[in-house]
Amino acid sequence: MKKLYVPFVTLLLLTACGAPAEEAGKETIPVPSATAETASTIATPVPTEEPTLELHWIDSQNSKGLYQREPLYGEGGYGYGNGGIAAHYFDFANATEQIIGEPLDLENANLQLYADEEFLYWSWSGMVNDTPILLRSNLDGSNRESLYDFPEGTAFSSGSVGGMAGDGTALYFVYCHISDTPTVPDSYELVCLNTETGTLESLVKWEPFGGNLLGVWNGRLLITRTTLAQECPVEPVYDHYHVDNTEELEPWITTSLCALNPLTGTEEVLYSCPGWFLDRTLADGALWWEDDDHRILCRPLGTTEDTVVTQLPQAMQIMGIYSEDIWLYGQEDGKEWPYLYNRQDGTLTRSNQRRWIGGEDRAIWVMCEAGPGRYLVWDDASTGMQQLAGADGAQYLIDGYARYAIADRDSLLDTSKPMTPVTRPGVH
C-alpha cells in the first residue's frame, strides 16, 4: 500500500437506494371485501410503527463549546506539530480558549475531534501503513481510552463531512478499506461500533463509488447514494483509487438522500437530484437552496414540496443555517459582505463588520453558532507564535494567527455594539 489517505479529498460518491420519495405509495394494495354477516367481526388491523433508536449527531461542537485540533510547536517554533497535536477548546459561556487533555504524538495533524454532551471523541486516520485511532475521553480531555483496535489498511472517512452519529451505546461512522491498486477503488461502508462490547458491525456497503453519513433524522441515519443509470453507455474508469471519468458519466448520474433505520435496515429516499453531489444544503431537519430567481427555499425532510423562505435582492451564497438566522455572503460596492436573515421576523440586514486579515479587507467570518442568536466569529489576526494555556495551566506554543470573539445578532449588525473577545488564559 503506497497511498496516503486524506479524508478531506475523499470523493463522496454513493450507490443506489431505490425509488425517490415522490414515487413511493403509487401502488395500491387490494383490501378484502366484507359481507354484512362478517363485517362486524373483522378486526381492523392496527398499523405497527417501525422501531427506531434515539439517535443524535456528533460533530465538532456541543452546546457548551467548539473543539478543534491544534498543532503544537517546539521551543524553536519550527516543524508543523512537532510538539504534538492537541484538542483546542472554545468555551462559549466564558469566552475562553485553551488546550484540554494530553497532546497526542501523531505523525501528521489528521486528527478530528467530535463532542456530544457527555464525551469527546478523538479520531485519527493516519497513513496507509498505520492503524486508525478512535479514542473517547471526558469533555475536559481526562480519562481518555481507546474504543476499538482497527486493522492496518483501514481508515475513517467521517472527517470529510465532519461528524458521526450515536445512540448512547453505539457509534455510527463511515469506514474505508484502502485499496492496494490505484485502478481498484477504495471500499466504503457504514459501520456501527458498540462501545460497550467493542464489536464492529457493517450496516451498508457502498459500491462502486463510496459513501457518506450526513446526519440523523427521526431515529434514522441520513446517507447519500449515487447511482449510474443502467442505460449509461460509459463504464466508470478508476485511477488513483477514484473515478477518473466523472465528466463523461455526469449525464447519467443521480444522487439521493436516504433515511436508513439501523435497527431494521429499511431505507426511504427523501430527495434526489442529478449529478454527483446533493444540490441542496442539509440543516435543521430540512433541505435549503437558492434558486435562479434568488429565492431561498426550504423543504422539510419527509415532505415533497419546497417553501419559499424569502426573496433575496440579489444572488447570494448561503454560508450557514442556524436556529434563528441564516448567514449569507453577497457582493455590494465591489466588496463581499455578510448578511443576516432573521428567521423570526423575516428581515435581511447587511453586517458592516469587517476586519483587516491576511493583508486584506475582509468580511467578518462566522465559525459556528454559540447559542440561539450568538456566534463564534473570526475577529482578528496576529502573526507569530503565541503561548496558549492548557486547562492544567501548562503553556503551549501555537501559531497565533487567528483571534476570536463571541457576537450576538445586535453586535454583528451594529458596529457600535461591542463583541466579547475570546481570551487565551495564561498568555504572556
C-alpha distance (Angstrom), angle and dihedral (degrees) to the residues before:
residue distance angle dihedral
M1 . . .
K2 3.79 . .
K3 3.80 103.2 .
L4 3.82 124.4 107.5
Y5 3.80 109.7 -135.4
V6 3.81 113.1 -138.2
P7 3.85 112.3 174.1
F8 3.82 95.2 -159.4
V9 3.79 91.8 66.2
T10 3.78 96.4 42.0
L11 3.79 109.2 126.9
L12 3.79 104.7 -118.0
L13 3.78 99.7 -145.2
L14 3.78 121.5 147.6
T15 3.82 137.8 -168.7
A16 3.79 137.1 -118.1
C17 3.79 124.8 -55.1
G18 3.78 111.2 171.7
A19 3.78 139.4 -91.4
P20 3.82 121.7 -18.6
A21 3.79 117.9 -96.7
E22 3.81 90.2 -108.8
E23 3.84 88.4 62.7
A24 3.80 95.1 50.9
G25 3.75 118.6 106.1
K26 3.81 98.0 21.8
E27 3.81 93.6 120.7
T28 3.80 116.4 79.2
I29 3.78 122.7 -140.3
P30 3.85 114.9 -138.7
V31 3.80 113.1 -117.8
P32 3.83 116.9 -145.4
S33 3.79 112.6 -115.7
A34 3.81 120.5 -122.6
T35 3.81 126.9 -144.5
A36 3.79 121.6 -136.5
E37 3.81 89.3 -104.4
T38 3.79 95.0 52.8
A39 3.80 102.7 31.1
S40 3.80 94.1 87.7
T41 3.78 93.1 50.2
I42 3.80 99.1 47.1
A43 3.80 109.7 99.2
T44 3.78 117.4 -136.9
P45 3.81 107.7 -121.8
V46 3.79 113.4 -115.8
P47 3.82 113.3 -132.6
T48 3.76 112.0 -115.5
E49 3.77 114.5 -138.0
E50 3.77 115.3 -135.3
P51 3.82 112.1 -111.9
T52 3.80 114.9 -111.2
L53 3.78 138.9 -177.5
E54 3.79 129.8 -121.3
L55 3.79 95.6 -109.3
H56 3.79 126.6 -176.3
W57 3.78 131.9 -172.2
I58 3.81 118.2 -118.7
D59 3.80 118.5 -158.6
S60 3.80 138.0 144.5
Q61 3.81 95.0 -59.4
N62 3.77 142.2 41.1
S63 3.81 129.6 -170.6
K64 3.80 92.0 -74.9
G65 3.78 105.1 46.2
L66 3.79 154.1 -27.8
Y67 3.82 124.0 -94.4
Q68 3.80 124.3 -154.3
R69 3.79 135.7 166.0
E70 3.81 114.6 -103.5
P71 3.81 121.1 -161.8
L72 3.80 109.8 -141.6
Y73 3.78 125.7 -147.4
G74 3.77 133.6 -141.6
E75 3.76 125.4 -121.6
G76 3.79 92.4 -80.0
G77 3.79 91.8 51.4
Y78 3.80 92.1 -131.6
G79 3.79 129.0 119.6
Y80 3.80 119.0 49.9
G81 3.77 107.4 -97.9
N82 3.80 95.2 -8.8
G83 3.81 87.3 144.9
G84 3.81 92.6 53.5
I85 3.79 134.6 -97.3
A86 3.79 117.4 -76.2
A87 3.80 140.2 -172.8
H88 3.81 109.7 -103.3
Y89 3.82 113.2 -156.7
F90 3.81 128.7 -161.4
D91 3.81 111.3 -161.4
F92 3.83 108.8 -150.6
A93 3.81 97.7 -164.0
N94 3.81 97.0 47.2
A95 3.85 97.1 32.0
T96 3.81 92.6 -131.1
E97 3.80 136.1 129.2
Q98 3.78 127.2 -153.5
I99 3.79 146.1 149.4
I100 3.80 114.5 -93.2
G101 3.80 128.9 -166.2
E102 3.78 126.7 3.6
P103 3.83 116.7 -48.8
L104 3.79 116.2 -110.5
D105 3.79 120.9 -124.7
L106 3.81 99.9 -132.9
E107 3.80 131.1 164.0
N108 3.81 91.3 -129.3
A109 3.79 137.8 11.7
N110 3.81 94.7 -106.8
L111 3.81 91.8 127.7
Q112 3.82 121.1 137.6
L113 3.80 122.8 -163.7
Y114 3.81 124.4 -157.8
A115 3.79 128.6 177.0
D116 3.78 137.9 -170.5
E117 3.80 124.7 -179.3
E118 3.82 92.3 -79.1
F119 3.81 111.4 29.8
L120 3.78 143.9 30.0
Y121 3.81 116.1 -138.1
W122 3.81 123.9 -153.7
S123 3.82 116.3 -161.7
W124 3.79 127.1 179.4
S125 3.80 127.2 177.4
G126 3.77 97.4 -170.8
M127 3.80 123.6 179.8
V128 3.79 128.1 -34.1
N129 3.80 92.5 -97.2
D130 3.81 92.6 47.5
T131 3.77 128.0 79.0
P132 3.83 120.9 -118.6
I133 3.78 119.4 -106.4
L134 3.81 126.7 -141.0
L135 3.79 115.0 179.6
R136 3.79 132.3 173.4
S137 3.79 126.2 -155.8
N138 3.76 140.5 162.8
L139 3.79 113.9 -82.7
D140 3.81 90.5 -98.3
G141 3.81 90.1 56.9
S142 3.80 95.7 -105.4
N143 3.83 127.5 129.6
R144 3.78 94.2 26.3
E145 3.81 114.4 -174.6
S146 3.79 138.5 172.8
L147 3.80 115.9 -108.1
Y148 3.81 100.1 -166.2
D149 3.81 141.9 4.6
F150 3.80 105.7 -126.7
P151 3.82 121.8 -158.3
E152 3.78 123.7 -119.0
G153 3.79 115.6 -91.4
T154 3.82 95.0 42.0
A155 3.79 131.6 101.0
F156 3.78 143.8 -179.8
S157 3.76 120.3 -105.2
S158 3.81 99.0 -175.0
G159 3.79 92.4 99.0
S160 3.78 91.0 69.8
V161 3.82 90.9 71.9
G162 3.78 98.8 18.4
G163 3.76 107.2 -115.3
M164 3.77 156.1 47.2
A165 3.81 135.8 -147.6
G166 3.79 133.3 -112.2
D167 3.80 138.9 -170.5
G168 3.81 100.3 -166.9
T169 3.80 93.4 -90.1
A170 3.80 107.1 35.4
L171 3.80 135.6 43.5
Y172 3.82 123.5 -144.2
F173 3.80 122.1 -155.2
V174 3.79 143.7 143.5
Y175 3.79 114.2 -89.7
C176 3.79 127.3 -164.1
H177 3.80 131.6 -152.6
I178 3.80 104.9 -156.3
S179 3.78 117.0 -132.7
D180 3.80 122.7 -127.0
T181 3.81 92.7 -148.4
P182 3.85 127.2 57.9
T183 3.82 91.0 -140.9
V184 3.81 91.5 55.3
P185 3.83 113.4 70.7
D186 3.76 124.3 -127.8
S187 3.80 112.3 -98.6
Y188 3.81 118.9 -121.8
E189 3.78 131.0 -164.4
L190 3.78 139.8 167.9
V191 3.79 109.8 -118.9
C192 3.79 137.4 -170.4
L193 3.81 117.8 -143.4
N194 3.80 114.9 -161.9
T195 3.80 102.6 -148.4
E196 3.81 92.8 -162.9
T197 3.81 98.2 52.2
G198 3.82 98.0 26.6
T199 3.82 92.3 -129.2
L200 3.80 125.1 142.5
E201 3.82 119.7 -149.0
S202 3.80 128.1 -171.9
L203 3.84 113.3 -131.4
V204 3.81 103.5 171.2
K205 3.81 132.3 13.4
W206 3.79 115.4 -157.3
E207 3.78 116.3 -149.3
P208 2.90 137.6 -149.4
F209 3.82 102.2 -10.3
G210 3.82 109.5 32.0
G211 3.77 133.7 -109.5
N212 3.77 149.7 -123.2
L213 3.79 145.4 -155.8
L214 3.82 115.4 -134.1
G215 3.80 106.8 176.1
V216 3.81 146.7 -58.0
W217 3.79 132.6 -80.3
N218 3.82 132.5 175.9
G219 3.80 93.7 -15.6
R220 3.80 92.5 -47.1
L221 3.77 135.9 108.0
L222 3.80 116.0 -117.9
I223 3.78 111.6 -137.0
T224 3.79 134.1 162.8
R225 3.78 126.9 -133.6
T226 3.79 128.2 -166.2
T227 3.80 118.8 -153.6
L228 3.78 132.2 -166.5
A229 3.82 114.5 -142.2
Q230 3.80 114.1 -112.3
E231 3.81 91.0 -127.8
C232 3.81 92.6 56.5
P233 3.84 106.8 127.5
V234 3.80 92.7 -157.2
E235 3.79 125.2 81.2
P236 3.82 120.0 -144.1
V237 3.80 113.0 -101.9
Y238 3.79 117.3 -152.1
D239 3.79 124.4 -151.9
H240 3.80 128.9 158.9
Y241 3.81 88.0 9.9
H242 3.82 95.8 -62.7
V243 3.80 140.6 78.1
D244 3.80 107.4 -71.9
N245 3.83 100.3 -173.9
T246 3.81 100.5 53.2
E247 3.82 93.6 141.0
E248 3.81 92.3 55.5
L249 3.81 91.6 50.4
E250 3.83 95.7 42.9
P251 3.85 97.9 95.5
W252 3.82 91.0 56.5
I253 3.82 98.8 42.8
T254 3.83 126.4 105.4
T255 3.80 126.4 -178.6
S256 3.81 121.2 -158.0
L257 3.78 134.3 -169.6
C258 3.82 109.3 -136.9
A259 3.79 134.6 -171.4
L260 3.82 111.2 -139.9
N261 3.80 122.6 -165.1
P262 3.83 104.9 -146.9
L263 3.81 91.4 -159.1
T264 3.80 97.2 56.3
G265 3.80 104.2 17.7
T266 3.81 91.3 -127.6
E267 3.81 119.3 142.7
E268 3.78 134.9 -159.0
V269 3.79 123.5 -162.8
L270 3.80 108.4 -131.8
Y271 3.79 100.6 177.1
S272 3.81 140.0 -3.5
C273 3.80 133.3 -165.3
P274 3.81 136.8 171.3
G275 3.79 118.3 -96.7
W276 3.77 139.6 40.4
F277 3.80 98.2 -65.7
L278 3.79 139.4 37.7
D279 3.80 109.4 -89.0
R280 3.82 93.0 -150.2
T281 3.80 136.0 65.9
L282 3.81 116.5 -111.6
A283 3.82 111.7 -143.1
D284 3.79 140.8 133.2
G285 3.81 94.0 8.6
A286 3.79 94.1 -55.0
L287 3.80 145.4 79.9
W288 3.82 115.9 -111.6
W289 3.79 131.8 -167.2
E290 3.79 145.8 152.6
D291 3.80 116.9 -122.3
D292 3.81 130.4 -150.0
D293 3.82 90.1 -90.3
H294 3.83 90.1 59.7
R295 3.79 94.6 -109.2
I296 3.80 123.4 141.9
L297 3.79 109.3 -132.8
C298 3.78 131.0 -170.7
R299 3.80 132.3 -160.8
P300 3.84 114.5 -171.1
L301 3.80 110.7 -139.3
G302 3.79 112.3 -96.0
T303 3.82 93.0 32.8
T304 3.79 130.2 93.1
E305 3.81 103.6 -149.8
D306 3.80 130.9 81.6
T307 3.81 120.0 -131.4
V308 3.81 121.2 -152.2
V309 3.81 108.0 -123.2
T310 3.80 98.0 -177.9
Q311 3.78 144.3 -27.0
L312 3.80 111.6 -114.1
P313 3.82 119.5 -145.8
Q314 3.81 90.8 -132.6
A315 3.78 142.8 -5.3
M316 3.80 111.0 -57.1
Q317 3.78 137.4 169.5
I318 3.79 120.6 -120.9
M319 3.81 107.0 -129.3
G320 3.80 100.7 173.1
I321 3.82 142.6 -2.8
Y322 3.80 109.7 -145.5
S323 3.80 135.1 176.4
E324 3.82 94.6 -95.0
D325 3.81 105.2 11.3
I326 3.78 145.8 35.8
W327 3.80 114.2 -137.5
L328 3.82 115.1 -146.8
Y329 3.81 139.4 173.3
G330 3.79 123.3 -143.0
Q331 3.79 140.2 165.4
E332 3.81 122.0 -106.9
D333 3.81 133.3 153.9
G334 3.80 89.4 3.6
K335 3.81 92.2 -59.5
E336 3.79 137.4 95.3
W337 3.80 112.8 -110.8
P338 3.81 133.7 -172.9
Y339 3.80 118.5 -123.5
L340 3.78 129.1 -164.5
Y341 3.80 120.0 -150.0
N342 3.81 111.0 -161.3
R343 3.81 107.2 -141.2
Q344 3.83 91.0 -160.8
D345 3.80 102.3 54.1
G346 3.82 99.4 17.8
T347 3.81 96.4 -122.7
L348 3.81 124.1 145.8
T349 3.82 115.2 -153.8
R350 3.79 131.9 177.4
S351 3.80 116.2 -127.8
N352 3.79 114.1 -137.6
Q353 3.80 92.3 -163.6
R354 3.81 106.7 126.5
R355 3.79 133.5 163.7
W356 3.79 136.8 -161.1
I357 3.79 100.5 -122.1
G358 3.78 128.1 163.0
G359 3.79 91.6 -2.9
E360 3.82 91.8 -56.8
D361 3.78 136.9 100.7
R362 3.82 102.4 -117.0
A363 3.77 138.7 176.2
I364 3.79 113.7 -107.8
W365 3.80 113.5 -93.2
V366 3.82 126.0 -134.6
M367 3.80 112.5 -141.7
C368 3.81 98.8 -174.2
E369 3.80 144.5 -41.7
A370 3.82 113.2 -75.9
G371 3.80 94.2 -170.5
P372 3.82 135.1 -41.0
G373 3.80 106.7 -34.7
R374 3.83 92.3 -3.7
Y375 3.80 127.3 104.1
L376 3.77 142.1 -172.6
V377 3.81 105.4 -130.7
W378 3.78 136.3 -172.6
D379 3.77 97.6 -116.1
D380 3.79 108.8 169.6
A381 3.78 144.9 -13.1
S382 3.78 135.9 -129.9
T383 3.77 127.3 -173.2
G384 3.78 128.5 -131.4
M385 3.78 134.6 34.0
Q386 3.79 121.1 -47.3
Q387 3.77 137.6 -174.4
L388 3.80 119.3 -108.9
A389 3.80 121.3 -171.2
G390 3.75 122.6 -132.3
A391 3.79 123.5 -137.9
D392 3.81 87.5 -98.9
G393 3.81 92.2 53.1
A394 3.81 95.0 -104.5
Q395 3.81 115.0 142.1
Y396 3.80 121.8 -126.6
L397 3.78 130.5 -172.1
I398 3.82 113.6 -125.8
D399 3.79 137.6 166.9
G400 3.81 101.0 -91.3
Y401 3.80 97.2 -155.2
A402 3.81 102.1 117.5
R403 3.79 127.9 59.6
Y404 3.78 122.8 -172.2
A405 3.81 141.7 -159.9
I406 3.80 139.9 -172.9
A407 3.80 110.3 -119.5
D408 3.78 131.6 -177.4
R409 3.78 124.0 -153.5
D410 3.81 92.9 -94.3
S411 3.80 94.4 54.3
L412 3.80 91.6 47.0
L413 3.79 91.4 53.4
D414 3.82 99.0 37.6
T415 3.82 117.3 48.9
S416 3.82 90.6 -162.3
K417 3.81 90.6 66.3
P418 3.81 112.0 80.0
M419 3.78 126.5 -125.8
T420 3.81 120.9 -140.3
P421 3.82 111.0 -106.4
V422 3.80 115.4 -133.3
T423 3.79 105.4 -124.0
R424 3.79 129.0 -147.7
P425 3.81 108.4 -137.2
G426 3.77 114.6 -134.8
V427 3.82 96.7 16.7
H428 3.78 111.7 152.8
